[in-house]
Amino acid sequence: MTTARAPRLEKITPANLEAALALRVRPEQEFAVDPVAHSLAEAYVRPDKAWPRVIVDADRVVGFVMAFLGFDWRDDGTDLRSGLWRLNIAADEQGKGYGRFAVNTVAEELRRRGTKVLHVTWHPGEHGPEDFYLALGFEKTAEKVDEEHVGVLRL
């Protein structure tokens, strides 16, 4: 991280919306994560399930993260899960600790809400985020969702 001030998560507001929408991951990573606009549309139609935030360092928006809260995993009310829905770190801001910060902050928020396990899914592939999540302590499960791997982090 490039500043003496700690990065922080902020709600999406009119003041930071354009910067959030302008975020782009590296071209070779685009297969693995939807654009921020798509995430915000999902948050709009699921306001009780989505927790979208921009990652800000000093006055710069460097990323976007969205958690899911109490999502009905099987659509039958038997398996409610919370976890990391999206993580977009700007291409030129990667490798500076912002992704780790965002995941840890989401974990803190979910822990505060009483969640015991943080779930995440990821697309497999050479430029996908699997190594990143495993390095943070996520365990890859045998479960898949639409060809995405499922990982869990015990909180």
Disulfide bonds with the S-S distance in Angstrom:
none
